[in-house]
Amino acid sequence: MKYLITGGAGNIACQLTHRLPSSAEILLTDIAEQPRSTPSENSRYQVSSICDDQAIAECIETFQPDVILHFAALLSGQSEADRKTAWHVNMQGTFSLLEAAVKHDVYRVIFPSSLASFGSPLPDPLPEDYPQWPRGFYGFTKASVERMGFYYREALGLDFRAIRLPIIVSPNPSPGAASSYASNMFIDTVLQRPVTLKVRPTSNPALMYIDDCLHAIDLITHADCALLTRSSYNLYSCNPSASDIAKSIKQHLPDCTIDYETDNKVADLIDSWPRQIDDSSARNDWGWTPTFDLTQMTTHFIDLLTDA
Ligand SMILES: NC(=O)c1ccc[n+]([C@@H]2O[C@H](COP(=O)([O-])OP(=O)(O)OC[C@H]3O[C@@H](n4cnc5c(N)ncnc54)[C@H](O)[C@@H]3O)[C@@H](O)[C@H]2O)c1
């Protein structure tokens, strides 16, 4: 199998390479000079922008991937700050990629959508087919690409599959994401740095530990077509509040300092995202089930960061 991963220098992409089969050929492309963390040995890295139509088409034509994992994106904070670049990368870049995929007979495209594709007011739990009216520009691009991918799937036969990821708790979180606060609470406290949060103590959007995220991507990437009943799937793991996370961390690091200087703009965006989510289709269709709740995530992540 050959896997092309756009946004291949990023947080999730680099970690995912270690989950893909060691016999696979993996090509990572990104505008960054180098990957954020070390990818697997069967990966190679190429600097290339998703906004360069010709480069993307040439890359797909030459490499001939079986699967494209399309991770290149501006995340929530960056998209709010620079809508024009977010449009070019998240929308135009995706259009060029899907066009090239169809032209060069790529079979499958996996797309990490986001819970940010929904917007408040939202019920708990969020039903599977709840209308998507995101409050942020990033969420708008994610909801739109889900529709774009549905068109390519239904009209052009491309096997487009999207999963709506919650906030991912992980080492190397994107500096451009409003959601990075959750990862940084762990990272900064382990490094004995004080934490000042822009969210509210009560902010409790859905979260997922990186190991569960990589497991979900692996499952959806390799799921049998015949089992899939939709093109976009909700995923849910847990939704602790910022204050719940702080309490959990303090059980391991009692002297850490976690304070709040709530920025209403950031907090309102985070609080517009889903908390509890019905993800029964992912569970029924391709066997998704999370392993890490807050307690397990805290223990595992603090151990990982302490050993690093
Ligand atoms: N981390 C999360 O909490 C989360 C949640 C939901 C969805 N997602 C999605 O998962 C994907 C990966 O997220 P991540 O956390 O690894 O973010 P990340 O910021 O680490 O990775 C995104 C990568 O896209 C690259 N990129 C930006 N502009 C580009 C361009 N013009 N051409 C090529 N590459 C470009 C960046 O350099 C970066 O390496 C993204 O699509 C993101 O929207 C992430």
The ligand as an SDF file (V2000), in Angstrom:
LIG
                    3D

 44 48  0  0  0  0  0  0  0  0999 V2000
   -5.5140   18.3740   16.5310 N   0  0  0  0  0  0  0  0  0  0  0  0
   -6.8250   18.4210   16.6800 C   0  0  0  0  0  0  0  0  0  0  0  0
   -7.3120   18.6120   17.8070 O   0  0  0  0  0  0  0  0  0  0  0  0
   -7.7280   18.2190   15.4860 C   0  0  0  0  0  0  0  0  0  0  0  0
   -9.1090   18.0830   15.7140 C   0  0  0  0  0  0  0  0  0  0  0  0
   -9.9480   17.9300   14.6200 C   0  0  0  0  0  0  0  0  0  0  0  0
   -9.4170   17.8760   13.3380 C   0  0  0  0  0  0  0  0  0  0  0  0
   -8.0800   18.0160   13.1460 N   0  0  0  0  0  0  0  0  0  0  0  0
   -7.5650   18.0120   11.7860 C   0  0  0  0  0  0  0  0  0  0  0  0
   -6.5370   17.0510   11.6620 O   0  0  0  0  0  0  0  0  0  0  0  0
   -5.5580   17.5050   10.6970 C   0  0  0  0  0  0  0  0  0  0  0  0
   -4.1680   17.4710   11.3190 C   0  0  0  0  0  0  0  0  0  0  0  0
   -4.1970   18.2670   12.5010 O   0  0  0  0  0  0  0  0  0  0  0  0
   -2.9040   18.4960   13.4080 P   0  0  0  0  0  0  0  0  0  0  0  0
   -3.3640   18.6190   14.8110 O   0  0  0  0  0  0  0  0  0  0  0  0
   -1.8770   17.4910   13.0720 O   0  0  0  0  0  0  0  0  0  0  0  0
   -2.5010   19.9510   12.9380 O   0  0  0  0  0  0  0  0  0  0  0  0
   -1.0830   20.5310   12.4650 P   0  0  0  0  0  0  0  0  0  0  0  0
   -1.2270   22.0260   12.4330 O   0  0  0  0  0  0  0  0  0  0  0  0
   -0.0110   19.9600   13.3080 O   0  0  0  0  0  0  0  0  0  0  0  0
   -0.9580   19.9540   10.9810 O   0  0  0  0  0  0  0  0  0  0  0  0
   -1.4590   20.6350    9.8560 C   0  0  0  0  0  0  0  0  0  0  0  0
   -0.3220   20.7250    8.8630 C   0  0  0  0  0  0  0  0  0  0  0  0
   -0.8230   21.3690    7.6660 O   0  0  0  0  0  0  0  0  0  0  0  0
    0.2910   22.0480    7.1270 C   0  0  0  0  0  0  0  0  0  0  0  0
   -0.0830   23.0420    6.1210 N   0  0  0  0  0  0  0  0  0  0  0  0
   -0.5670   24.2970    6.3180 C   0  0  0  0  0  0  0  0  0  0  0  0
   -0.6680   24.9290    5.1420 N   0  0  0  0  0  0  0  0  0  0  0  0
   -0.2590   24.0550    4.1800 C   0  0  0  0  0  0  0  0  0  0  0  0
   -0.1220   24.1260    2.7800 C   0  0  0  0  0  0  0  0  0  0  0  0
   -0.4150   25.2400    2.0910 N   0  0  0  0  0  0  0  0  0  0  0  0
    0.3210   23.0380    2.1130 N   0  0  0  0  0  0  0  0  0  0  0  0
    0.6500   21.9100    2.7810 C   0  0  0  0  0  0  0  0  0  0  0  0
    0.5700   21.7800    4.1220 N   0  0  0  0  0  0  0  0  0  0  0  0
    0.1220   22.8520    4.8040 C   0  0  0  0  0  0  0  0  0  0  0  0
    0.9670   22.6900    8.3250 C   0  0  0  0  0  0  0  0  0  0  0  0
    2.3080   23.0700    8.0190 O   0  0  0  0  0  0  0  0  0  0  0  0
    0.8690   21.5730    9.3630 C   0  0  0  0  0  0  0  0  0  0  0  0
    2.0440   20.7950    9.4060 O   0  0  0  0  0  0  0  0  0  0  0  0
   -6.0060   18.9060   10.2720 C   0  0  0  0  0  0  0  0  0  0  0  0
   -6.7300   18.8200    9.0680 O   0  0  0  0  0  0  0  0  0  0  0  0
   -6.9180   19.3260   11.3930 C   0  0  0  0  0  0  0  0  0  0  0  0
   -7.8780   20.2650   10.9560 O   0  0  0  0  0  0  0  0  0  0  0  0
   -7.2200   18.1780   14.1990 C   0  0  0  0  0  0  0  0  0  0  0  0
  1  2  1  0
  2  3  2  0
  2  4  1  0
  4  5  1  0
  4 44  2  0
  5  6  2  0
  6  7  1  0
  7  8  2  0
  8  9  1  0
  8 44  1  0
  9 10  1  0
  9 42  1  0
 10 11  1  0
 11 12  1  0
 11 40  1  0
 12 13  1  0
 13 14  1  0
 14 15  2  0
 14 16  1  0
 14 17  1  0
 17 18  1  0
 18 19  2  0
 18 20  1  0
 18 21  1  0
 21 22  1  0
 22 23  1  0
 23 24  1  0
 23 38  1  0
 24 25  1  0
 25 26  1  0
 25 36  1  0
 26 27  1  0
 26 35  1  0
 27 28  2  0
 28 29  1  0
 29 30  1  0
 29 35  2  0
 30 31  1  0
 30 32  2  0
 32 33  1  0
 33 34  2  0
 34 35  1  0
 36 37  1  0
 36 38  1  0
 38 39  1  0
 40 41  1  0
 40 42  1  0
 42 43  1  0
M  CHG  2   8   1  16  -1
M  END
$$$$
